[in-house]
Amino acid sequence: MRPLDGITVVTLEHAIAAPFATRQLADLGARVIKIERPGVGDFARGYDERVRGLASHFVWTNRSKESLTLDVKHPEAQVILKRLIREEADIVVQNLAPGAAARLGLSYEALAQEKPAIIVCDISGYGNDGPYRDKKAYDLLIQSESGFVSITGTEEEPSKAGPSIADIAAGMYAYSSILAALLHQKQTGRGQHIDISMLESLVEWMSYPLYYAMDGAAPPARTGASHATIYPYGPFPAGDGKVVMLGLQNEREWVAFCDKVLRQPGLATEARFSTNSKRSAARADLRTLIVEAFAALTAEQVVARLDDAQIANAHVNTMHDVWAHPQLRARNRWCEVDTPAGPVPALLPPGSWEEGAPRIDPVPALGADTDAILGALGYPADRIAALRAEKAI
């Protein structure tokens, strides 16, 4: 038994934010019916071919779903979609262009007239109103609008985050908001409308930099992989050319770092390094001292000293290193998910899942479930064939 067994989600989604939210609902047992454009599907299917011919983004965000192809501009396809929602759906999720779902009659106001318990989650770049409502919003653009890019990168050049964090943030808030709406529905019998903005989701994650720059104060500097306000905190080269990431949080750790790692206990009492603020201001001098101390050591020797001093540290792993990470392997975090190209490894969702394993069903081929879903709605085989000939499905 999984928490969302018996819950059905109908989703008009593409790219990352909505698919990531609904995949997590599927992990919890929800039936997720993904509406895709006939012949093309979710455009994320074409991002790349890195997973044995399939797109990496798509494989990540679309397991455990059913793919139903519908041309939502076709009158009969609209009838099918609305009937599917009316008869099956507990939740509708969409991240179409602003206003598109409403024009199809899929707004919360329209759907709730027939089905008061329905939950409708709209995900967009800037939200359903305001002067930016109709602006196109891709992940990089939201990273920029939110201020994230302005504090990320080096002193010479700003940088975006590698993963699509604006999409991921919006997907996470959609997921948690839908779970809250399900609790509300259980208590009241009523559904609700959820309006998730990528901008608002990522600005929420900007909390510390925003407060740091409150009332016109200077924002955190761009410091690459180092911390803007805590030092030493970041990457340092060892003598074998490898890099070790380390971080100090308090004065006790600073004393231990000087004594057990640098083997220069006198540094701990030098006035220029006596507080975190002073160490951060003198980071160029301190970095030189640390790099000189590490120059005679391998990365593993540095890590051993840091571990002995109980100083937080990490390897700067590549993607290949992460596939083979010993901690993930020891905790049995890898499983397999089937795809149209055969089974591929997948990371289990975070959490202990003591009451039952998460759902890890196949990544669907485009339209793989169309005939079965329409058949369950009572469409005979000849009518399904006619709809396919009309390119409605």
C-alpha positions as CSV (number, residue, x, y, z in Angstrom):
1,M,0.0,0.0,0.0
2,R,1.4,3.4,-1.0
3,P,0.2,6.8,0.2
4,L,-1.4,7.9,-3.1
5,D,-2.8,4.5,-4.3
6,G,-6.2,5.2,-5.8
7,I,-5.4,8.8,-6.7
8,T,-5.5,9.7,-10.4
9,V,-3.6,12.7,-11.9
10,V,-4.3,14.0,-15.4
11,T,-1.4,16.2,-16.5
12,L,-0.8,18.4,-19.5
13,E,2.9,18.9,-19.1
14,H,6.2,19.3,-20.8
15,A,9.9,19.9,-19.9
16,I,10.7,19.7,-16.2
17,A,8.7,21.5,-13.6
18,A,5.3,19.8,-14.0
19,P,6.8,16.4,-15.0
20,F,9.0,16.4,-11.9
21,A,6.1,17.2,-9.6
22,T,3.9,14.5,-11.1
23,R,6.6,11.9,-11.2
24,Q,6.9,12.3,-7.4
25,L,3.2,11.8,-7.1
26,A,3.6,8.6,-9.1
27,D,6.4,7.5,-6.8
28,L,3.8,7.6,-4.0
29,G,1.5,5.4,-5.9
30,A,-0.7,7.9,-7.9
31,R,-1.9,7.0,-11.4
32,V,-0.5,9.7,-13.6
33,I,-2.0,10.0,-17.1
34,K,0.3,12.2,-19.2
35,I,-1.4,14.0,-22.2
36,E,1.0,14.4,-25.1
37,R,0.8,15.8,-28.6
38,P,0.4,13.0,-31.2
39,G,3.6,12.3,-33.2
40,V,5.8,14.6,-31.1
41,G,4.9,14.3,-27.4
42,D,6.5,16.2,-24.6
43,F,9.3,18.3,-26.3
44,A,11.7,17.1,-23.6
45,R,11.7,13.7,-25.4
46,G,13.9,15.4,-28.0
47,Y,16.4,17.2,-25.8
48,D,19.1,14.6,-26.3
49,E,19.7,10.9,-26.9
50,R,22.1,10.1,-24.1
51,V,20.1,7.3,-22.4
52,R,20.4,4.6,-25.0
53,G,18.7,6.8,-27.5
54,L,16.2,8.4,-25.1
55,A,16.4,11.9,-23.6
56,S,18.1,12.2,-20.2
57,H,15.6,14.7,-18.8
58,F,12.6,12.7,-20.0
59,V,13.8,9.4,-18.5
60,W,14.4,11.2,-15.1
61,T,11.0,12.8,-14.8
62,N,8.6,10.5,-16.5
63,R,8.7,7.0,-15.0
64,S,5.6,5.3,-13.7
65,K,3.3,7.3,-16.0
66,E,0.8,6.5,-18.8
67,S,1.1,8.3,-22.1
68,L,-2.1,9.3,-23.8
69,T,-1.7,11.2,-27.1
70,L,-4.4,13.8,-27.8
71,D,-4.5,16.8,-30.1
72,V,-6.2,19.0,-27.6
73,K,-7.3,21.4,-30.5
74,H,-9.3,18.6,-32.0
75,P,-13.0,18.8,-30.9
76,E,-13.3,15.0,-30.2
77,A,-10.0,15.0,-28.3
78,Q,-11.3,17.8,-26.1
79,V,-14.4,15.7,-25.4
80,I,-12.1,12.8,-24.4
81,L,-9.9,15.0,-22.2
82,K,-12.8,16.5,-20.3
83,R,-14.5,13.2,-19.9
84,L,-11.3,11.7,-18.6
85,I,-11.0,14.5,-16.0
86,R,-14.7,14.3,-15.1
87,E,-14.7,10.5,-14.6
88,E,-11.2,9.7,-13.4
89,A,-9.2,12.7,-12.2
90,D,-8.6,13.8,-8.6
91,I,-5.9,16.2,-9.7
92,V,-5.1,18.2,-12.9
93,V,-1.6,19.6,-13.4
94,Q,-0.6,21.8,-16.3
95,N,2.3,23.9,-17.4
96,L,1.1,25.0,-20.8
97,A,1.6,28.5,-22.1
98,P,-0.2,31.1,-19.9
99,G,-4.0,31.1,-20.5
100,A,-3.9,28.0,-22.7
101,A,-5.5,25.6,-20.2
102,A,-8.3,28.2,-19.5
103,R,-9.0,28.4,-23.2
104,L,-9.5,24.7,-23.3
105,G,-12.0,24.9,-20.4
106,L,-9.5,23.4,-17.9
107,S,-9.4,26.2,-15.4
108,Y,-10.2,25.4,-11.8
109,E,-13.3,27.6,-12.0
110,A,-14.6,25.6,-15.0
111,L,-13.7,22.2,-13.7
112,A,-14.9,22.8,-10.1
113,Q,-18.4,23.6,-11.4
114,E,-18.9,19.9,-12.2
115,K,-16.4,18.5,-9.8
116,P,-16.0,20.5,-6.6
117,A,-13.4,18.2,-5.1
118,I,-11.0,18.6,-8.1
119,I,-7.5,20.0,-7.4
120,V,-6.0,22.0,-10.2
121,C,-2.3,23.0,-10.2
122,D,-1.1,25.5,-12.7
123,I,2.7,25.9,-13.0
124,S,4.1,28.8,-14.9
125,G,7.1,31.1,-15.1
126,Y,5.6,34.1,-13.3
127,G,2.1,33.1,-12.1
128,N,-1.4,33.6,-13.4
129,D,-1.5,37.4,-13.1
130,G,0.7,40.4,-12.8
131,P,2.7,42.3,-15.6
132,Y,5.0,39.4,-16.3
133,R,2.2,36.8,-16.7
134,D,2.6,36.3,-20.5
135,K,6.5,36.4,-20.6
136,K,8.2,33.3,-21.8
137,A,10.1,31.7,-18.9
138,Y,12.8,29.1,-19.3
139,D,15.0,27.9,-16.4
140,L,18.0,30.2,-17.3
141,L,15.7,33.2,-17.5
142,I,14.2,32.6,-14.1
143,Q,17.6,32.0,-12.6
144,S,18.4,35.5,-13.9
145,E,15.2,37.2,-12.9
146,S,15.4,35.7,-9.4
147,G,18.9,37.2,-8.8
148,F,20.4,33.8,-8.6
149,V,22.9,34.4,-11.5
150,S,24.0,37.7,-10.0
151,I,25.5,35.9,-6.9
152,T,26.7,32.7,-8.6
153,G,30.0,32.3,-10.5
154,T,33.3,34.0,-10.1
155,E,34.2,37.7,-9.6
156,E,34.9,38.0,-13.3
157,E,31.8,36.2,-14.6
158,P,28.3,35.2,-13.4
159,S,27.1,31.7,-13.9
160,K,23.9,29.6,-13.9
161,A,23.5,26.5,-11.9
162,G,24.1,23.2,-13.7
163,P,20.8,21.5,-13.0
164,S,17.5,23.3,-13.9
165,I,17.0,24.6,-10.4
166,A,14.1,27.0,-11.2
167,D,12.2,24.1,-12.7
168,I,13.1,21.8,-9.9
169,A,12.1,24.4,-7.2
170,A,8.7,24.9,-8.9
171,G,8.2,21.1,-9.2
172,M,8.9,20.6,-5.5
173,Y,6.5,23.4,-4.4
174,A,3.9,22.0,-6.8
175,Y,4.4,18.5,-5.3
176,S,4.2,19.7,-1.7
177,S,1.2,22.0,-2.4
178,I,-0.7,19.2,-4.0
179,L,-0.1,16.9,-1.0
180,A,-1.4,19.7,1.2
181,A,-4.4,20.1,-1.0
182,L,-5.2,16.4,-0.8
183,L,-5.2,16.7,3.0
184,H,-7.5,19.8,2.7
185,Q,-9.7,17.8,0.4
186,K,-10.0,14.9,2.8
187,Q,-10.9,17.3,5.7
188,T,-13.4,19.4,3.7
189,G,-14.4,17.5,0.6
190,R,-13.4,20.5,-1.5
191,G,-10.6,20.9,-4.0
192,Q,-8.7,24.0,-4.7
193,H,-6.6,25.9,-7.2
194,I,-2.8,26.0,-6.8
195,D,-0.9,28.7,-8.7
196,I,2.9,27.9,-8.7
197,S,5.3,30.4,-10.1
198,M,8.9,29.5,-11.0
199,L,10.0,33.0,-10.1
200,E,8.5,32.8,-6.6
201,S,9.8,29.3,-6.0
202,L,13.4,30.3,-6.8
203,V,13.2,33.6,-5.0
204,E,12.2,31.7,-1.9
205,W,15.5,29.8,-2.2
206,M,17.3,33.1,-2.4
207,S,16.4,33.9,1.2
208,Y,19.9,34.3,2.7
209,P,21.3,36.5,-0.1
210,L,18.1,38.7,0.0
211,Y,18.3,39.3,3.7
212,Y,22.1,39.8,3.5
213,A,21.4,42.6,1.0
214,M,18.5,44.1,2.8
215,D,18.0,47.9,3.1
216,G,20.5,48.6,0.3
217,A,23.4,46.6,1.8
218,A,25.9,45.1,-0.6
219,P,24.9,41.6,-1.8
220,P,27.1,38.5,-1.3
221,A,30.1,38.5,-3.7
222,R,30.4,35.9,-6.4
223,T,33.1,33.5,-5.1
224,G,33.0,30.5,-7.4
225,A,32.7,27.3,-5.3
226,S,33.8,29.1,-2.1
227,H,31.3,30.6,0.4
228,A,30.7,34.4,0.1
229,T,30.7,35.0,3.8
230,I,32.4,32.0,5.6
231,Y,36.1,31.2,5.3
232,P,37.8,28.8,4.8
233,Y,34.9,27.2,3.0
234,G,35.4,25.8,-0.5
235,P,37.8,24.0,-2.8
236,F,41.5,23.7,-2.1
237,P,44.1,22.0,-4.3
238,A,46.3,19.2,-2.8
239,G,49.8,18.3,-3.9
240,D,48.7,15.6,-6.3
241,G,46.6,17.9,-8.4
242,K,43.3,16.8,-6.9
243,V,40.9,19.2,-5.2
244,V,39.4,18.8,-1.7
245,M,36.3,20.7,-0.6
246,L,36.2,21.7,3.0
247,G,34.1,23.9,5.3
248,L,34.5,25.4,8.8
249,Q,31.5,26.7,10.8
250,N,32.8,27.9,14.1
251,E,35.8,28.9,16.2
252,R,36.3,25.5,17.7
253,E,36.7,24.0,14.2
254,W,39.1,26.8,13.3
255,V,41.4,25.9,16.2
256,A,41.3,22.2,15.3
257,F,42.0,23.1,11.7
258,C,45.1,25.0,12.5
259,D,46.4,22.4,14.9
260,K,45.5,19.1,13.3
261,V,45.3,19.9,9.6
262,L,47.6,22.8,8.9
263,R,49.9,21.7,11.8
264,Q,50.3,25.5,12.6
265,P,48.5,26.0,15.9
266,G,49.8,29.5,16.2
267,L,47.6,30.7,13.4
268,A,44.5,30.2,15.5
269,T,45.4,33.1,17.7
270,E,46.6,35.5,15.1
271,A,44.5,38.7,15.2
272,R,43.9,38.8,11.4
273,F,42.3,35.4,11.6
274,S,40.6,35.7,15.0
275,T,37.0,35.8,13.8
276,N,35.1,34.4,10.7
277,S,34.6,38.0,9.4
278,K,38.3,38.7,9.7
279,R,39.2,35.4,8.0
280,S,36.8,36.1,5.2
281,A,38.3,39.6,4.7
282,A,41.8,38.2,4.7
283,R,40.9,35.1,2.6
284,A,43.6,35.7,0.0
285,D,46.4,35.5,2.6
286,L,44.7,32.6,4.4
287,R,44.3,30.7,1.1
288,T,48.0,31.0,0.3
289,L,48.8,29.5,3.7
290,I,46.4,26.6,3.2
291,V,47.6,25.8,-0.3
292,E,51.2,25.9,0.9
293,A,50.3,23.4,3.7
294,F,48.5,21.1,1.3
295,A,51.2,21.2,-1.4
296,A,53.1,18.4,0.3
297,L,50.1,16.1,0.7
298,T,47.9,14.0,-1.5
299,A,44.1,14.7,-1.5
300,E,43.5,11.5,0.5
301,Q,46.1,12.6,3.1
302,V,44.3,16.0,3.4
303,V,41.0,14.2,3.8
304,A,42.5,12.0,6.5
305,R,43.7,15.0,8.5
306,L,40.3,16.8,8.1
307,D,38.5,13.7,9.2
308,D,40.8,13.4,12.2
309,A,40.1,17.0,13.1
310,Q,36.3,16.4,12.5
311,I,36.3,19.1,9.8
312,A,33.6,18.7,7.2
313,N,35.0,17.8,3.8
314,A,34.1,16.2,0.5
315,H,35.5,14.9,-2.8
316,V,34.8,17.0,-5.8
317,N,33.2,14.1,-7.7
318,T,32.5,13.8,-11.4
319,M,29.2,12.3,-12.7
320,H,31.1,9.1,-13.2
321,D,32.2,9.1,-9.6
322,V,28.6,9.6,-8.4
323,W,27.4,6.6,-10.4
324,A,29.9,4.6,-8.3
325,H,29.5,6.4,-5.0
326,P,30.2,4.0,-2.2
327,Q,27.6,5.6,0.2
328,L,24.8,5.3,-2.4
329,R,25.8,1.7,-3.1
330,A,26.1,0.8,0.7
331,R,22.6,2.1,1.3
332,N,21.1,0.3,-1.7
333,R,19.9,3.5,-3.3
334,W,20.0,2.2,-6.9
335,C,17.3,0.2,-8.7
336,E,16.3,-0.3,-12.3
337,V,13.5,1.3,-14.3
338,D,12.3,-0.1,-17.6
339,T,12.2,2.2,-20.7
340,P,11.4,1.7,-24.4
341,A,15.2,1.2,-24.8
342,G,15.4,-1.4,-22.1
343,P,16.2,-1.2,-18.3
344,V,18.4,1.6,-17.0
345,P,19.6,2.4,-13.5
346,A,17.5,4.8,-11.4
347,L,18.1,6.4,-8.0
348,L,15.4,5.5,-5.5
349,P,13.5,8.6,-4.1
350,P,15.0,10.0,-1.0
351,G,13.5,8.6,2.2
352,S,13.4,5.3,4.1
353,W,10.0,4.1,2.6
354,E,9.6,1.7,5.5
355,E,5.9,1.1,4.8
356,G,6.4,0.0,1.2
357,A,8.7,0.6,-1.7
358,P,8.2,3.5,-4.0
359,R,6.6,2.9,-7.4
360,I,9.2,2.5,-10.1
361,D,7.2,1.6,-13.2
362,P,8.4,2.0,-16.8
363,V,9.1,5.3,-18.7
364,P,6.3,5.2,-21.3
365,A,6.8,5.3,-25.1
366,L,4.8,8.1,-26.8
367,G,1.2,7.1,-26.8
368,A,1.8,3.7,-25.3
369,D,-1.4,3.7,-23.2
370,T,-3.7,5.5,-25.6
371,D,-5.7,2.5,-26.7
372,A,-6.0,1.1,-23.2
373,I,-7.2,4.4,-21.7
374,L,-9.7,5.0,-24.5
375,G,-10.9,1.4,-24.3
376,A,-11.5,1.9,-20.6
377,L,-13.7,4.9,-21.4
378,G,-15.8,2.7,-23.7
379,Y,-14.3,3.6,-27.1
380,P,-14.4,0.6,-29.4
381,A,-11.4,-0.4,-31.5
382,D,-12.8,0.9,-34.8
383,R,-13.6,4.3,-33.2
384,I,-10.1,4.5,-31.8
385,A,-8.7,3.7,-35.3
386,A,-10.8,6.4,-36.8
387,L,-9.6,9.0,-34.2
388,R,-6.1,8.0,-35.1
389,A,-6.8,8.5,-38.7
390,E,-8.1,11.9,-38.0
391,K,-5.0,12.6,-36.0
392,A,-7.0,13.4,-32.9
393,I,-4.9,10.9,-31.0
